[in-house]
Amino acid sequence: MNHHLYRLGIFGAILLAALTATVMLFARLNLRVALSDSATPAGVYRFRPLTRLARGDLVGACLPQRIAAVALSRGYLHNSPYSGCAGGGAPVGKLALALPGDTVEIESSFVAVNGQRFANSATATHDSAGRTLAHVPWGVYQVGPGDCWLFGFNNVHSWDARYYGSVSLSAIRWSAAPILTWRTP
């Protein structure tokens, strides 16, 4: 019996050491696991400070407080005491698809930026819980200086700029690049 407990203790120590090494490696390389696939596939991403924003970049942004409050109350976003975002919500990970000077067209069946329509960009009328979704009014928008539109067309349930409009460029906290991704069911 003591031999069995000894082996179990060794296994536990090895498991703890492996977990500690993984956590330290992720922290050192600024890696994060993203399980939400609204903008891009779920996976491991390397986060880095935003130095220059390009159309199509995967970014993390704090939503304005009034929008974050809706997201938190509906469970689209979780609380994060470390985020530094207004209202305590975690940053959203989305694609920056419309930048200052761009034209965004929002219609019920599509989103277009500078005339380019995006696949899977229809605006939903209800969320995954069956609740009615408010959206920006249909029409054409010119992205103002200091603003951007963040989208996530990878998942039909992505809650993004179709529903809340533009956010300030100053709300963007980081950019991310995929290291390893996978498909979610």
Helices and strands as residue ranges (DSSP letters): H 2-29, E 31-34, E 42-48, E 57-61, H 65-74, G 86-88, E 92-98, E 103-107, E 110-113, E 116-117, E 139-142, E 147-151, H 161-164, E 167-168, G 169-171, E 172-182
